[in-house]
Amino acid sequence: MREAKSAILFNPPIHALLTMPLSAENLSEKPWTGRFNAPTNAFVEAFTASVGFDQRLYHHDIAGSVAHATMLAAVGLLTTSECDAIVSGLQEIEAEITRGEFVWSIALEDVHMNIEKRLIAKIGDTGKKLHTGRSRNDQVATDVRLYLRDEIDFIDAALIRLQRTLIQLAMAEAETILPGFTHLQTAQPITFGHQMLAWNEMLQRDRERLRQCRQRVNIMPLGSAALAGTTYPINREITANLLGFAEVGRNSLDGVSDRDFAIEFCAFASLLMMHLSRFSEELILWSSAQFDWVDLGDAFCTGSSIMPQKKNPDVPELVRGKSGRTFGNLTALLTLMKSQPLAYNKDNQEDKEPLFDTVDTVKGCLRVYADMMGQITLKRQAMYAAATRGFATATDLADYLVRLGVPFRDAHEMVGKAVAYGISSGKDLSQMTLEELKRFSPLIAEDIFTVLTLEGSVAARNHRGGTAPEQVRLAAAEALQRLEG
């Protein structure tokens, strides 16, 4: 998506609107004034305008108009010279916006009317023919779909970049041991590579959801006109092909009023941000003095204005916080649409800011996360030492007894007593002597110490999906292949 260099014209904030005088001097003419006997009040004009935020659609609005004009010429509703004048005029306007020379007007309400008014000023009455066979209702629906389709492709590439970083970490750290948790209590030893692949699996599901969302975004509503279609002999397939849409919308009422695609994108984004928030929570814990497992790098942290020793994990904390912002945008869109009758309603103007904010939030979070994870430093000895505490190999001892014929529930009881002894004596299972271990089962032999090592524990889980280093490397290679396939 191209970024306009022109000065952004934001709508006045509500507190500014409330102080505006409501006199006739503030009234402005509109391009649709034929039906009206009086112009719009200045307060209403500013309150209802959307150009302050929808001007970011300028590139897609112009692309849609170029395709629409080309189609009108193809079916004989414009002459070739008229089409050429419209297309060249629109291209000049896009260049003006990109250079920052375009003057946006609140009086013209939105990005569509600002561009159309400028086109008419440039090429005369021919510019008035561009809107033949369409409405702002299907125009804006098309613009938003074109915009979101481009942003989805950008976000997909950003997801791939983050996934590749995690997979590379998994390959490099396939033998790095740390404790795995349930209930945030030490459960069993795992490898850091296995942990990174767990994160990658979440992101892979997010990518699958995003690709499915794109399919439903890539349907063209243009040609639905205001709500019922148009009496002109348009050819929607021509326009769809020019714009790269996979198909045209099957119902004009639905075409102008549907915002499911935006809601679906925000639902994808909410799941993604929930995952990033979970990652962030772990990084925040791991980088604390109490864990001291990772260093996030100075570029991704800040200090304290009063405590000189502090290194705060601001990036993961902020990402964690931005998840709530994204959830709120999803709720806002669902609430926006829940009571709307068919077809288009002015409420739908409120769809853009939550959608735009969600897009910007996701893009920023994915970028900073890939950068941060690419520079993370692991404190492997601290991770390993943490895994030696908390009786992480207790399940391995129980499994050892089961393989010797002890029923699992009996083995569980025996190991529980061994753990209780370890707590009272201050010894981990691997630190106990053979004689001490035999107190709990005479079947325990010298080979138990192979089982009770952290390396032996992770290596024993050597099956598809397990934490064994061999399996982590295989799974990482498969994940990379899926990513590049």
N, C-alpha and C positions, 0 to 999 in steps of 0.2 A: 504494500500500500504506500503510495507516494504521500509525503508530508508537504502540505502547502507551506510556503515560506511567508505568505501574507499574514499581516497582523490578525490574530484571532479576535473576532467580534463576539464577546460573551454577552449573553442576555444580562440586563441589569439584575442585581440581586433583589429579592423581595423587599428588603428594607428601603432600597432606592426607589422601587416602583411606588411604594406607599407614600412617598413624599412628592411625587410628580403632580403638578397642577393639572386639572381636568378641563382646561379651557380649549377653545376652538383652535388656538394657535398650534396646538400639539397634534392636530388631526392630519392624517396623510391619505393620499389616494392609493387605491389598490388596483391591481390588474383585472379584478373581477367586479368592478363597481357598477356594472350595468343594472343589477338587481336592486341596488341600494340607493337610498335618497340622501344618506349622510355618510361621511367617512368614519373610519374606526377611531374610537377614543384612544388617546395616546397610551393610557394605562393598559387598556385591552391589547393594543398593538404590541407593546413590549411583553405583556404577560403571555400572549399566545404564540409569539414568534419562536421558531426553533433554529434559526440560522446560526445562533451562537454555538450550537453543538453539532448540527447536522451538516455544517459546511465541510466536515472531514469526509463527506461522501462525494465531494466534487468530482474526483476522478471517475468514480463509478457512475455518477449521474451523467457525465459527458459521454462515457463509453456507451451507456444505454441509449442516449439520445442519438449518437452517431449510428448505432445499429438500427434504431427505429426509423431514422431518416432514410437509411439505405433500403430498408424494407419498403417504406412508402414509395420510393422511387421505383423499386422492382415491380410493384403492383400498379403503378401508374398514377399514384396520388400525388407525387411530386415529379417535376421534370428533372432531367439529369443536371441541368445547370442550377436549379433550385437546391437539389441535394448537395451538389458540390459546394455551393455557397454556405449552406448550413454546416456541413462537415468542416470546412476550412475555418469558418467563424468559431465553431466550438473548439477547434484545436488552438486557435489564437487565444481564446478565453482561458483554456487550461494553462497555456504558457503564461498568461498574465497572473493567474492564481499562484503558479509555481514560483514566479519571480517576486511575488509579494506586491504586485501592482493593483490587484483587483480590490475594489471597494465594496464591502459587504454592507447591505442595508437591512435593518430590522423591519423597515416599512414593507419590504418585499417578503417578509415572513420566513422563507426557508431557502435552502440551497437551490431548489428547482427554479423558483421564480426569480432569484437573483441572477442565475445563469441565463434563463430565458430572456429576461429584460435586457441584459447586456448583449445578447445575441441580436435582438431586434434593433438595439441602438447601433450595432455594427453593420448589419446587412439589410435593415429595413423590413418591410412587410413580409418578405420571404420567411423571416424568422418566426412570424406568427403562425406559419403553417406547420411548424415542427410538432405542435401538440395535437395534431389531427390523429384521431383514433386511439388516444390514450388519456388518462387522467393522472393527477398527482397521486391518486390512491394506488394504482398499479405501478406508477413510476417509482414511488418511494419503496414499495415492497420489493421491486426489482433491484433498486440501488442497495438496499440493506443486504439482500442475498448475495449480490456481487461482492460487496465489501466483506461480508462474513466468510464467503468462500476463499477469498485471498488470505484473510487472517487465519483461517483454519489451516491452510497450507503452510503458512509461516509457523504456526504453533506446532504443527506436526513435525516440522524440521527441528524446532527447538526441543521437542520431546525426544526425538531421535538423538540429538546431541547429548542430552542429559543421560539417556539410557546407555549410550556408548561409554560415557564416563564411568557409570556404575559398573558396567560389564567389565571394563578394563581393570577397575579396582578389584572386582571379584576374581579375575584371573591372577592378578598380582598378589592377592592376599588369600589365596585358596587354603593356605596352611596356617594363617594367623588365627590363634585361638582366643576366644573371649567367652564369658558366660552368656548363655541364652536365658531369657526370663519368661516366666508366667507370673501374673499378679505383681510384676516388678520384683519378684523374688528369684534368686538363683535357681535355675531348673536343671539344665544340662549344658555341657560345653558345646559350642558351635564354632564355626569359622566366620571370620569377617566377610570372606567372599560369599558365604551362604547368606549372610545378612543383606549384602548388597543385591544379590539376586532376588531376594524377597521384595526389596523395594522395586526392582526392575519389573517383577511380575505385576505389581500394582500399576506401574506406568504403562505396561504393555496392554493391560485391560483398558486403560484410559485412551490409548491410541486407537484401539479397536472401536471404542464408543465414538471417538472423534471422526473416524472414517465413515462410520454408519451415519453420523449426524450430517456429514458433508453430502452424502447421497440425497438426503431430504432437503438440504439447502439448495442443491443444484437443480431446482425445478423453477421454470420461468413463469411469473405471474403476469408479465407484460402482455397486453392484449385483453386483459380482464376489464380494462377501462375503469369506470367509476365503481361498477358492481355487476353489470349485466352483459358485459361485452360491448361491441361497437357495431354500428351499421356499415362501416366502411369495409371494403373487401381486403382486409389485412391478411398477411401470411405469417403466422406466428412462428412457424418452423424456420423461416429465413432468419428472423431475429434471434431465435434460440441458438441456431448454428453460429451466427456471428458472435454471440456472447459466450459461447461454450457451455450452454446449459444442456443437460442430458435429455430433458424433455420439457414440454410445456404443461402448465397447470391444467387440470381437467375440468375445473369449475370456477367460473369467474367470481362468484360470491366468496368462495373460499380463498381465491387467489389474492384478493385485496385485504381480507380480514385475518388471514392466518399469520400467527406469530409463534406457532409451535416450534419452528426451526430455531428461533432465538431462545426460547425457553429450553429447548433440548440442549443447545450449546451451553447455556448457563448451568444446566444440570450436569453436563460433562465437566464443566469448569469447577463446579462445587465438589464433585468427587475427586478430581485432580488435586484441588487445593486441600481437601481433607487428607489426602495421601501426603502431600508436601508438609502439611502441619504435623502429621505423625512423624515424618522423617525429622522435622525440626525439633520436636520434643525430645527425640533420642539424641540428636546432636547437642542440644542444650545441656542435657544430663551428662553426656560423655565429655563435654568440654569443661564441666565444672571441676573445682578443686577436689570434690568428694569422689569423682570418678577418675578424672585426669587421663582419659583414654585417647583423646584426639586434640589436635591444635588446628583451629579453623583458618589460621593465617591472619596477620594483622590487617590485611586489606578488607577483611570481612567482619571486623570487630571494631568497637569503639572503647574509649576509656571513660573514666568518671571525672566529673569536675571537682570532686572533693577527695576521692580515695585513689591515690596514685597507683595502687597495685592492681586495680581492676582491669579486666579485659572482657568486655561484655559481648556475648554472641548476638549482636543486634540483627544480623541478616536472618538467621533462622527464627528469632523472636518475631521479627516483623512479618515474615512469611506466615508464621503461625497466626498472627493477628489478622492478616489480610484474608485468611480463609473465611472469617466471619463476615467480612465485607462482601465476598463473593456469594456466600449463602444468602445474604440480605438481598442481593441483586436478583437471585433466582426467585425468592419469595415476592419481591416487588413485581416481577413480570407475571408470575402466577396470579397475583392479586389483581394486577392490571387487567388481565384477560377474563377473569372468572365470571363477570356479570355482563359482558358485552353481547348485545344482540348483533346479528348479521346486518349490514356488512361493516364497512369502515366507520370508525368513530374517532373523534378528535383525541380520545384517550390514548390512541395508539402512538401519538407523538411522544408519549412518555416511555416508549420501549427502547429508545436509542441510548439514553444516558446510562441506564443499568447495563445494557449490552456493551457499549463502548468501554465503560469502566471495567467490566469483566475481562474483555479482551486485553486491555492495557495491563491489568493486574496479572493475568496469567502470563503474558509475554515477559513482563519484568521479573516475575518470580522464577520462571524457567531459565531465563538468562543468568540470573545471579546464582541460581543453584548449581548450574553446570560449571560456572566459573569457580565457585567455592569448592565443590567436590573434586574438581580437577587439581586443587592445590592443598587438599587436606593432608595433614601429617598424622600418622598413627603412632601411638605410644604402645608398642606391642608388648613390652615387658609388663607394663601396668595392666593391660588387658589379660595377659596370661596369669599374672598374680591374682587378679580378681577371680579368675576361673578356678583357682585352687581353693578358694574360700566358699563356704556355703554348701559343701557336700554335693558338688555338681555331678559326681559319678555314682551317686547312690543307686540310680536306676540300673547302671551297668552291673553293680554288685548283685542286684536282684535278678537281672537277666542271667548272670553267671550261675546263680543257684538254680534257676529254672532249667538251664541246660543240663544240670546235674541231676534232674529229676524231682526237684522240690516244687510243689504246687506254688503258683505265683503268689497267692494270698499269704501262704506261709513264708515265702521268701520276702515278701513286702514287710511282714511283721519282724522278721529277723533283722533286716536292714534298718528298719525304724529303730530298733533297740541299739544297733551299732551307731546310728547317728546320735541318739541320745547320749551314748557313752562318749562319742566324739565331742559333743557340746560340753559335757562336764569335764572332760580331760583336756580340752583345747586342741584336739588333734583332728585333722581331716582324715577321711578313710584311707587315703594313699599314704598317710604318715603313720598309720598303726602297724604294729608288728604282726607277723603271721599268727603268733600265739594270741594276740589280742583279738584278731579277727575270728579265730577258731572258737572263741567263746560263744559266738552267735550261730555257728554251724561247723560241725566237725568235717564237713565236706570241702571246706575251703582249703585250697592247696597253694603252693608257691606261685603258680601261674596267675594268681589273682592280681598280682602287681602289674602285670601287663594290661589287664582289664581296667584297673583303676587309674592309669595314667590318662591325662587329658588327650594326648595324642592317640592312645588306644581307643578312647571313647569316641572321638570324632571319626577315626578310621573305620570303626566297626559299623558305622551307619553308611555302608557302601552300597546303596541302592539308588535307583532313579529318584531324584528329589531329596536325597539325604545330604547331610552336611560333610560327608567325607571329602577330603581334598580332591580325590580322583573324580568324584561326582560333580563337585563344584566346577572343575575345569571343563568337564564335558558339558554341563549345563550352560556355562558361560559361552562356550563355542557355539552351542545351539542357539542361544539367545542372540548372539552377534549375527549368526546366519539369518535368523528371522528378521532382524533389523535391516539387513542389507538385501534381503530377498525381495 
